[in-house]
Amino acid sequence: MKRLFISIPDPLPNSLDVLAWRLPGGQPESGQANRAAELPAADEIWLAFPASRVLLSRVKLSRRALRQLSGALGNALEDQLMYDPAQVHAALGKPLPGDVHPVAVIEAAWLEQALALCQRQAIQIAGAIPETLLWVGEEVPGQWNARWNGRDGFVRSGPCAGFALDDGTPDTPPLALQLALAEARQLGEPPGALILETALEVDAAAWRHALDCPIHRQALRPDPHPPAINLLQGAYAARRRGGGLANRLGLASGRQVATYRLAAGLLVAALAVQVLGTAADWARLSWENRKLREEMRQVFKETFPHTQAIVDPALQMQRQLADLRGARGYAKTGDFLHALTAAGGQMGGVAGLNYEGGRLTLLQPRATDLGGLRGALAAQGYQMAAANGEDGNQTVTIERSRP
């Protein structure tokens, strides 16, 4: 199967005057075209979306739960989204063992605009995939593959997993990469190495020290395998290239057409029953959700009657309780005493310390297990960075974990 990938820029232009295309394979090709007729011949045309526009995640759901969430997968990832789940489109990848399903999520409005731009150019689209899943390094199990230009980029952490990168410096890896590695260690799934493609003069030793992970500079290559996921599912499946059932059947006899019509009728009836059941269950869950939120609002109003506007009772309750704890003298995450207490139980002493702007710096800490110290601090809401100064003295910096 010969697939041609068209890179879609972000932000979206008013029109696709330049089509940046790429043909993977034994001899990869790339170039630009001004219109669809100038594109190289291919069996399928796919869109490659920027990594920052697509969230890749995983959900653990049974088949029954998946059927109930049909068309509303975004609700299963609500805590990871910047948007209202109703404003996103979610697509499933091939299921993994243990009822784990890869999921790709994209803002529906942005996807609609991108498809509309392609429609104006008369481009027949077969699928769409994030740029993250189009590149690989050496096929070594357990390693991550990254591409970074100093401002943005991506990391592919698995066949259907990855994330976008933010800015950093040649001496300091992007924060998104640091946090992802910390989370992977907590889950017991750290990468064996990080393959990095970049045109910058990156200090590999500094990155290796900051990430506690081997770094190998290497150019990524197009993934020779079929796309790991297709974003054009559900309501967007009809946007794919190709005609209807009759076009695919060709010259079918009247008996064949009748058979297909009967099968299609049974399928529609089964889908109607499924949709009605799902809609009823969803309505029940929505009612329960509204009832619970109203109860939360009432509890908050009774607890803090002087609050005029109640927008998010759960979040406002947390903030009010935090203010009350602070007023009573209780230390909170990020305070000097709280940070010192969190670190103090894990080390024998320090040669000096400094606290400024919510950041606690410890000079020459007497702690042999920095990994254990990092895990203990993470459990209390802190992130840690260790470094060696020019004089050879080791310092440990502790600050509140970023959300």
N, C-alpha and C positions, 0 to 999 in steps of 0.2 A: 504494500500500500504506500503510494507516494503522497505525502502530506506537505502542503505549503503553509507556512505560518506567517501571518501578517501582524506586526507589532502595533498595538494601539497606544498612542501617547497619552500622558496625563499631565496637565489638564487636557480635556478633549478639545480639538479645534472645531471651527465652524464647518469645515469640510475636509475630507481626506484628499488633499491635493497631492500628497506624496505618500505612496504605499511602500513602507519598508518591509521587505519580505525575506524569508529564509527557508531554504530547503535542506533539511538534515539528510543524512545518509552516509554512504561510504566516502563520497566526496562532497562535503557540505558546500552549498552555494548561498549567497546573499546578494541583495541589491535593492534598487528602488524603482518604482513604476509610477506613472502619473495617472493611470486609469486601469481598470480591471482587465481590459483587453491586452495590456502589455505584460501581465503577470505570466510567469512560466507555467507550462502545462503541469497539472497535478491531478491525482485522483480525488483529493479533498483539500478544501481550504479551511484553515483554522485560524482563530484569533488568539493572539498572545497578549494577555492583560498584564499591566504593571503589578509587581509583587505587593506594593502598598495598597492596592485596591481589593485584594482578595485575602480573606482570612482562612487559613487552613487549620483545621482542628479535628478532633475525634470525639465521637459520642458512643456511649455504651447503652444500647437500646435493643430490646428484644424485637422480633418481627412484629409482634402484636403492637408494641409501642410505636414502631415505625409506621404501621398502618394508621394508627390513631393520629400521628403527627403529619400524615400525608399533606404536603402543601404548606406546612407550618413548622419546618425543621428549625427555623430561626429561633423559635421559642425554647428549644433545647439548649441553645447557646447564648441565651439572653445575657448571662453574666460576663460574656466575652465580647459583646458587641458595643460599638459606639452609637448604633442606631436603634430605633424601635424595631423589634423583630418583624413588624408588619411592613417595614420599608426595605427589607433585604430579601434576596433570593438565595436559597441553599441547594447545593447539589451533592449527591452521595457518590463516593468512590466504591471500589470493590470491597466487600466486607472482609474484616480480619477475624482471626480466631477470638472466641469469647464474646460474640455479639458486639464487637467494636467496629464502628463504621467511620471511615474518613469522610470529612465534610468540607466543602469549599463554600464560602459565603461571600457575597458581593452586594453592594448597594443596588437595588433594583432600578432606580432612576438612572444611575450611571450606565448600567448595562443596556437599558432601553436606548439611551442616546448613542452608545457605541454601535448597536445594531442598526439604528436608523441611519448613521453615517455610512455604514456598509451597504445598506439598501439603496441609498442615493447613488452609489457607485456601481450598482447592479452586481455586487459581489455575493455569490451564493455560498453561505457559510455552513460547514458541516459540524463545527464544534468550537469551543473556546476553553482556554486553559491558562492558569497564571504562569507568568514567566518563570516563577520559582521552580516549576516541575519540568522545565524543558532542558535543563543542563545538569551534567554529572561530571565528576572527576574520575579517578581510578575506581573501579568497581570493587571496593574493599568494604565488607560489612562493618557497620558501626561507625563510619566516619561521616562528618558533615561537609558539605560543599558550599562555598560562599563566593559571591562576587560583590565587590564594594568599590565605589569611586570616591569615597570621602564624604559624600553627602547622603547617599542612599545605596541600596543594594538588596541582596536577599541571601538567605541560607536555606539550602535544601537538607533537611535532617532525616529524610526517609523517602521511600518510594512515592508516598502521597502526603508528605509532611514538610513544613518549612515555615518561614516567617520573613517579614521585611526587616531591613536594617535602617537605622537612623544614622546621624552624623557622628563623627569621632575625630581622632587625630592619628597621624602615623605612629604615635607612641601610646595612644589609648584606644582600645577597641570600642566599637559602638555599645551603648548601654543595653540595647535590645539583645545583643549577643551575650553580654555578661549575665543578664537576668535569665536568658534561656538556658545557659549552661548551668547556672545555679539550680534552676528548677529541674533540669535533667538529672543532676546529682541527687537531689532530694528524692526523685522517683527511682533512683538506682539505674538510670539509663544514660550515663555520660558517654559522649563520643570518644572513640579511640584517638581521633585526630581531627583537625580542621584543615581542609583544603581551601586555600584562599587565592582567588584571582583578583588582582588589582594592579593598576598602573602606578600607584603611589609607592614611594620608598618607605614601606612599613617597617618599623622596628620589630622584627619577628620575636626577638628575645623578650622585649617588653610586653608584647601581646601574650606570649607563652606564659610569662610570669603572672600577668593580670588575669588570664583565663584559666591558668593551671591546666593547660591542654596543649599538646604538640601542634605546631603550626607548620604547614608545608605550602610553599608558594608553587602554584601550578595553574595552567590555563584550563578552564572547563571546556567540555565538548558537548555537542548536542546529544541528547538522550536518544539512543537508537531504538528504544522500546516504544510500543504504542502509548499514547497519552494516558496518564494515570487517572485522569478524571475529566469529565466533560461538563462544563457549566451550563450548557444548553439542555437542561432537563425540565420536566414538568411543563409549565406554560410556555417555555421557550423552545421546547423540542420541535414545535411546528415551524420554527424559523430555519431549521436545517434545510440543506439542499435536498431536492428530490420531490417527486410527485406523490400522488396518493396511492391508494391500494391498487386501483385499476391500472395505473402506469407500471407498477412493479409486476403485475401479473401478465402484462402483455395481452396476447390474443387468447383470452380464456373462453371456454365454452359456456353456454348458458347454464349448464348444470353446475359447473365450478363456481360461477358467479352466485348462484342460489345458495350453494354450500357456504361460501364465504359470508354472504349476507346473514344466513342463519347463525353462523359462529359470531359474527359481529353483533347481532342482536342479543345473543346470550351474554356476550361480554359487556355490552352496554347495560343490560339489566343487572348483572352482578356488580358492576361499578356503581350503579345507582343505589343499590342496597348498601354498599360499602360507604358511599358518600353520605347517605342519610344517617347511617349509624355513627359515622365520624362527626357529622355536624351536631347530632344530638349530644354526643359525649363532650364535644368541644363547648357547646352551649352550657352544659352542666358545669364544666370546669371554669368557664368564664364567670358564671354566676357565683360559684364558690370563691373565686378570686376577688370579685367585687365585694362580696360579703366580708371576707377576711380583711381587705383593705379598709373597709368602713369601720370594722371593729378596731383596727389599729389606729385609725384616725380618732375614734371616740376615746380610746385609752390615752392617746397623746393629749387630746383636748382636756381630759379630766386631770391629767398629771401636770400639764403646763397650761393652765387656763389663760395666761396673759399673752400667749402667742396668737397673733392676729391671723397670719396666713399659714395654712397647712398644705404644702405641696407634696412632700414625700415624708410621711409620718415616720417611717423606719429610719431614714437618714437623719431627720431632724431630732428624733429621740436619741440617737447615738451622739449627736453633737451637743444636745442639752445635757446628757449624762456626763459627757467629757468635760463640759464647762463646770458642772457641779463638783466633779472629782477634783478639778483644778482649784476651785474655790475653797475646797476643804483641805487642800494641801497634798492631795494624792499625786504622786508622780505619774506622768504619762509618757508614752513612747516618744523618744526624741529629747526629753528633758535630761539634764546632766546627771542627776541622781539615778534616774531609771536606766540610762545607758551604762553608767558606771557599775550599777548593780548587776546588769545583764552580763557584763564582761568579767566582773570581779570573781565570780564563782568558777571561772574556767582557767584562771592563771594564778601563779604564785606571787606576782608583784610586777611593778614597772619602774623604770628609771625616771620617768617624768610623764606628764600628761598635759593636754591642752584641750579646751572646749570653746568652740566659737561657731556661731551660726548653725547650731544644731548638729555639729560634727565633733566627735570626741577622738582625739589623736593620742595614742599610747606609744611612748618611746621605750624600746627594748623590753617588750613584755616577756615575762618568763612563762611561756606556754609552749609545750612541745607539739601538741596536737592542734595545728591551725585548722585542719578540716573539721574536727569536733567543735572548735570554737565558732567556726563559721556556721555550722548547723545549729548550734545552741542559740546564736544571735538571730539567725533567720526565724527560729521558732518564736522569738519574742518581738519580731517586727523590725529587725535591723539587717543591714547589709554591711559587709566587711571587705576591706581591701588592705593587703599587706604589701609593703615595699621596703627596699633597702636603700638607705640614703647614701650620699657621696662618701661619708665617713665610715660606711660599712655598718652603721647601726640600723637595726630593723624597726620599722614603725608600722603600727596597725591603725587604720582609720575606720571608725564606726559611725554610721549615720542611719537615719530612719529609712526603711525600704520605701522605694517609690512605688505608687500604685500602678 
